[in-house]
Amino acid sequence: MKLTFRSALVAGAIVTLAALSLTACATGGTAGSTSGATTADDSLTKVQKAGTLTVGTEGTYRPFSFHENGAGDITGYDVDVVKAVAAKLGVTATFQETQWDGIFAGLEAGRFDAIANQVSITPERTAKYTFSTPYTYSTGVIVVKSDNTSITSFESLSGKTTAQSLTSNWNTLATQSGANVQAVEGWAQSVALVEQGRVDATINDNLTFLDYKKNNDASGLKVAATTTDKSESALAFAGGSTALATAVDTALADLASDGTLTSISEKYFGADVSK
């Protein structure tokens, strides 16, 4: 493009100002954000500088994060996985116990770097948050007495009685399958009713049943049917925390390869739920 003498002087002045601005940035000056500028992802750098991976979790959700007998240090499947991941990153894991209803708000507010609390990956969540690769896989299961031969599928629940928490998605599945639902407060009550023969079945997460088998005599129970769909759980990060998520993915891949995830799974569930 050709320039007039006057416009050449103006252009020269602009070039000089630009050079001064670049010099200021190079010596520690901070440039203001401009329209269309991309915010740098410092999620991994912040964790490395702090030397700590801070994770939000409930602390009351056995076997994922809990205190044995309500006291002592926090423990659990998710807790052990996070500690192993942090070690791979060369940092220490710390936990901030938070009620589930406020846990994502805490993540958004920057109170912690990630959430570990059997967080299922859903389209709604992936639209807002960044997730690691899954490290927990599960299905829904129908649990019945071991001598029950009348229930072999979800279709065969029609006309049968199941014990379900009315606020759970398992209640929805039971109702859709044609079952008569007896309302209960949770798993402990529902499995007791099955064992006593007061209901025909209960539907729940296979992880819940595996945990029950690991810590109780479940010889009188069996899984009658399993959902075809699998749920996947992972660490959740604030949206845009790609650098930290990528580093965690690498750590999880190493932990899967060296058998650590399998070992942690078997410790809490008596089975490998990491794949």
ZAMI-320031 format. One record per atom (N, C-alpha, C, O): z, x, y. Coordinates in steps of 0.02 Angstrom, whole numbers, plus 50000, padded with zeros to 5 digits. Layout:
BEGIN
ZXY...
This chain:
BEGIN
500005004249941500005000050000500005004450062500375009350066499585002650110499555006550172500115004250219500294998350218500385008950259500925007350305500725009150376500395014150387500935004950425500845006850496501375012050512501835013150473501315015250571501795020350591502495017450595502985020450573502535011250625503195008150633503505006350565504095007550552503095003450520503365001550455503545007650413503985007350371503185013150425503345019350390504035021850409504415024250367504205021250475504875023350497505415019050465505935021550444505285012450462505765007850432505855009450358506415009550332505295010650324505325012350252505715018750241506105019250193505615023550285505975029950279506725028950286507115031950250506915024550333507625023250344507925019850282508495021450263507545015250251507785011750191507895016650134508385016250098507415021350126507465026350074508085030650084508435032250036508215032550148508795036750163509435033050147509895035950117509485026550165510085022650151510185021850075510745022250051509635020950039509685020249966509945026649935510355026449889509715032349961509935038749935510685039749947511045042049903510915037850008511625038350024512045033949978512575035849955511785027849964512135023249920512205026049850512735025449819511665029049825511685031949758512175037749755512515038649705512205041749810512665047349813513385044849810513805047849776513525039349847514195036549847514395034249778514965035449756513935031049742514075028649674514225034549628514665034249586513845039949636513915045849593514585049249603514825052649558514875048349663515515051749677516095046949673516635048449699515995041249641516555036649629516525030449670516985026349664516035029449712515975023249751515805017549706515495018449654515995011349726515855005449686515345001149720515444999049777514794999849686514274995649715514434988349701514684986749647514284984049748514394976849737513894974149688513354977049679514074968649655513614965649607513044962249643513114959849699512474962249611511884959049640511654953549595511834953349536511254949049621511004943549581510604946049522510144950149530510784943649462510414945649402510704951849369510464953949317511224955049399511524961049370511914959149308512204953749304511924963649258512264962449196512934966049196512964972049210513474962449181514144965449178514184969849117514004967849062514424976049127514484980749072514994978249021515514975549040514854979148958515304977148904515784982848890515604987748857516394982348915516894987648906517424985548856517964988448854517274980548814517774977948767518034983248719518634983448706517594987548693517814992848648518164998348685518675000948663517895000148743518205005548783518915003848802519355008248800519044997648821519714995548840520204996348782520774998548792519994994448723520424995148664520565002448649521125004348633520045006548653520115013648639520575017048689520995021248671520505015348753520925018348805521645016148798522105020148808521745009848780522425007248771522745009848707523355010248701522315011648659522575013848594522855008148553523195009248503522695002048574522974996148542522464990548536522104989148585522424987448478522024981348469522524975548469522904974648421522524971648523522994966148530522684959748504522144957748525523024956548458522744950848422523194944748427523804945248417522904939048444523274932748446523274929448377522764929248344523854926948357523914923648292524524919048295524954919748338524554914248250525104909448253525774912248231526284911148263525764916048175526404918648150526794913648109527344915148085526524907648101526864902448062526384899248012526504893747987525844902747997525304899947957525214903947892524784908247887525644902547844525624905947780525004903847741524834897947742524654908447707524814915447698524424920047746524364926047734524174917247801523744921247846524134925347896523994931247906524624922247928525084926047972525744922347974525774916547995526274925647952526924922347946527484927547943527354933547938528094925147945528684929347937529024927047872529184921247864529134931747826529434930047762530124927047774530554930047806530224921047748530854917347757531024916347831531604915647850530494916347872530594915047943530884920747983531074919948040530914926747952531214932447987530824938847970530374938747928531004944348003530684950647989530014951348024529824947148064529664956748008529024958148039528494953048017528534950247963528014952048060527454947648043527044950647987526944956747984526814946447941526424948747884525894943547869525844938547904525514944647816525014939747797524324942747786524204948547803523884938747758523204941047743522834943447805522574949047807522804939247857522454941147918522794947147951522454951447979523454947347949523824952847980523644959447946523524964447980523624959547880523454965647844522734967847857522584973747863522274962947861521584964547876521524967647945521174972647954521864964747994521834967348063522124974448065521834978748099522674975648031522974982348031522484987448001522434993048026522134985547948521654990047917521064991347963520814996947967520834986147998520284986848046520494991548103520114995948122521084990448130521334994548185521375001848165521205006348205521595003148104521635010048080520945013248078520865019148095520445009448058519755012048058519515013548128519115018148139519745009648177519555010748247519955016348280519805018548335520475018748244520895024048272521395021548323521615025348366521585015048318522075012148363522615008648323522575008248262523115005948358523655002348326523574994848338523374992748392523724990848287523684983548295524344980748320524874982548293524324976448370524904972848392524734965348393524154963448401525244961148383525124954048376525514950048428526104951248440525164945248458525484940648505525474933748472524944930748463526054931248455526104924848421526014919148471526374918648521525544914848456525344909448501525214903148462524924903448407525404897448488525254891148455524494890148454524144892048500524264886948400523544886148391523214882548450522664884448470523544877548477523244873548530523074877748592522634875948631523424883348601523294887448660522994894248645522944898448690522794895348583522594902148563521924904248594521834910048612521444899648598520794901448628520854902148704520494906248734521294898348734521414899148806521704906048820521554909148871522134908348775522424915048782521894920448777521924925548812521414919348731520864924148724520444924348787520264929748812520284918548814519884918148874520234921248934519914923948979520904920748935521294923448991521404930948984521684934049029521184933948928521254941148918521944943248895522114949148900522334938548868523004940348843522964944548780523424948348765522424943848743522314948048684521564949248675521144945948706521404954148632520714956248622520344951948571519734951348573520724948848526520414945048472520914939948445521504940148460520644935348405521064930548369520964931648295520394932248271521514931848257521484932148184521954926848157522554927748157521664921248134522084915548113521664910848071521654904848084521324913548021520844909647981520394905648027520324899548019520084908948074519644905648122518964904448090518604909248076518794898248078518154896648047517594897448099517674895948158517024899948075516434900748118516074894048120515844891548068516014891148179515664884748188515154885448243515214889948286514644881248244514144881648298514454880848367514244884248414514954876448373515284875448438515634881748461515614883348521515954885248416516314891248434515844897148448515964901048494515314897748408514854903348418514474902648484514224907648510514444896648510514114895648575514534898448632514284899648687515184899348619515644901348672515984908048660516164911548707516054909948596516414916148579515984920748537515474918648509516194926948532515864931848490516284932648426516894933048429515954932848368516304933448304516114939848267515554942448274516584942348228516434947848183516064945048123515974938948118515854949348078515594946848015516174943547977516744945647986516044938547936516584935147900516934939847852516624944247822517584938847844517964942547793518354937747748518744939947705518264931247758518574926247715518084920547701517784917847748517994918947638517544913547619517934908547576518344910447534517814902147587518174897147548517764890747540517274889647576517974886647493517674880147481518224874847481518824876447480518014868547483518494863147473518534861747398518044862347362519134859847375519214858547303519604852047292520014850047333519454848847236519844843047214520354845747163520164848647112520994844747178521524847047133521804840947096521994836047128521834841347029522094835946988522574838846936522634844946930522904834546898523314836846843522864839946789522294837746780523114844846755522704848546706522444844246650521944846046618522764838446636522524834146582522074828546607521904824046569521894828646671521464823446699520734824846680520474830146694520424819946648519724820746628519274815646663518664815646652519564811346704519174806046736518854808246802518394805046827519104813746830518834816246894518494822846881518814827846865517834822946890517444829046878516974830646936516634835746934516964826346986516524827247044516794823247102517274819347094516504824147160516724820247218516524812847210516864808447234515964811747177515754804847164516254801147121516354795047129516574804647074517044801347029517714799847062518164797147029517794801647126518394799847162518394792547183518914789847202517814789347179517754782347199518254777947161518254777747100518674774447200519174770147169519814773647149520304770247132519824780247151520424784047135520854784847198520634783547254521474786947189521934787947245522044795347257522224799147212521934797447319522054804447338522584804647393522664799947431522954810147395523464811147447523174815847499522984821447483523144813547561522834817547614523204816747681523494811547695523194822147720523414821647790522864817947827522284819847823523044812747864522544808547896522164812047951521634809747972522434817547977522094821148032521644826748007521334830248047521604827647941521204833147915520484831047898520354825147888520044835947896519354834547876519314832747802518824829747780519824834547763519834832847692519944825347683519704822447634520304822247729520384815047728519714811647736519564806647703519314814347782518644811547794518224812047730517874807247712518254817847698517864818847637518094814147581517684811347544518744813247575519014808747524518784801547537518584798047490518814799447599518604792747617517864791747604517654786547577517454796647623516734796247612516564796047538516044793447518517014798847496516904798947424517134792547391517074791647330517404787947431517614781447404518324781247379518514776447345518724786347394519414786447369519864782047412519724780747471520404779747382520934776447418521434781847440521714785247398521544782547504521944788147530522664786047542522794781047576523124789947514523834789147529524014794547580523924800447567524264792447637524414797147691525024801547675525534799147651524944808047689525494812847681525504817347741525054817347782526044821347747526104825847804525734832347795525544835647844525624834447733525294840747721525224842447647525344838147604525034848747634524894850947566525494850247520525424847847463526084852347541526674852247498526804845347471526964844547412526744840347513526864833547491526304831047446526434827547396525694832647463525124830147423525114833147353524994829547305525244839647347525224842647280525814840247238525754839647177526374838847270526944836147232526774829247203526964827747146526424825147242526234818447218525744818947159525774814947113525294823947161524834824947105525214827047043525104824346989525664831847051526054834346994526484828746963526584828646902526734824247004527154818746980526744812946952527014808246923526084813346959525644808146934525634801846977525414796546954525884802447038525914796547082525244795447119525124789947144524824800547122524134799847146523684803547096523914807547056523044802047100522574805147053522374812247073522254816447030522344813447138522064819947161522244821247234522514816947269522074827247255522094828847326521524833747339521354837747296521234833247398520694837847418520984842547470521334840447517520844849047462521074853847511520654860147508520184860647468520824864947550520494871447550520684875347488521274875447469520204878547455520354882447396520854888047410521244889947366520854890747472521334896047489522044893447485522494896947464522134887147505522804884147502523034883547429523604884947413522564881447386522734880747315522874887647283523344888347243522474892547301522584899347274523254902147295523604905347255523444900947357524094903247382524654899647343525154902747326524564893247331525074889447293525144892247222525704893147198524574893547190524594896347122524924903147120525264904947072524824907047174525104913847177525864913747181526204918347157526134908447210526844908347224527234902947186527834902347194526874899047146527204893647109526894892947039526364895647025527244889246997526974887746931526484881946938526684876146947525844883546935525324878446943524964877046877524394874746876525304878446822524994877546756524824870246742524394868846699525144865646776525004858546766524454855846809524324849846811524114860346846523584858246892522934861846876522934867046843522374859046899521734862346893521274860046949521394854946982520744863746959520224861847007519704857846969519404860346921519594851646991519124847346956518414847946982517934846946945518334849547046517674850247077517734854347140518264854847170517174857147161517154861547219516574859447264516044857547240516674859947330516124858347376515584863747371515724869447353514974861847385514424866647384514424871047447514214876747445514664868247502514684872047565515284876647566515824874847542515184882547595515724887347603515904888047676515464888047719516554888447690516764890047758516834897547764517014900947716516694900147823516744907247836517234908447894517184905247946517694913047884518184914647936518104921847958517924926247918518254923148022518144929848050518604930948110518974926448130518574936848137518934938348200518524935448257517914936148258518854932248304518514929348362518674933548424519254935548435518154934848464518224938648525517974934548584517624929548575518144936648644517884933348703517124934048703516854938948677516784929248732516054929548736515824935848770516094937748823515324939248742515064945348771515404951648748515194957148768515924951048705516274957048681515904960148622516184961148568515264961548633514834963848578515024970748553515004972048493515204975148598515374982048579515974982148532515964985648481516494978448548517084978148505516924974848439517134977148386516554969348441516364965748380515954970248334516054970148273515494974048362515074978548322515494983948288515384985548230515974986748325516414991848297516844988848241516964992148190517074982748251517474979348199517044977848138517284978448081516414976048148515964974848092515884981048049515884980747988515814986748082515754993148046516394994448006516354996547948516974993148037517604994148003517664989447942517884991647889517474983247951517514978447895517044980347838517214979547780516454982947855515984985247803516284990947763516214991247702516624995647798516955001247764517514998747719517605001047663517904993847744518464991147706518234987247645518574986947594517644984147651517354980647593517114985647542517214984847482516804990947567516514996047522517054999947484516965001447425517615001447517518125005447483518635001247444519115003947416518524994647443518954990247403519584987747438519984984147408519674989547502520284987447537520314979947545520844976947534519764976747564519764969447574519914965747508520274960847508519634968247454519774965247389520514965847372520814961047347520804971647385521504972847370521954968147411522434965347384521804967347475522194962947518522124955747494522614952047492521514953747476521394946947451521804945547389522134940247385521804950047341522154949047279522914948947290523274945647253523144952647340523854952847356524104945947377524654943847357523704942347416523924935847442523674929847404523984924547405523094930547371522794924647338522704925447263522554920547229522794931447237522674932447166521934932047148521754931447090521504932447199520784932147190520464935347251520774936047304519824937347244519474940447300519124935047342518624932247321519394933747401519104928747445518714931847502518514928447549518604938447496518264941947550517504942147543517164944947585517244939147490516514938947479516294932547447515694931647434
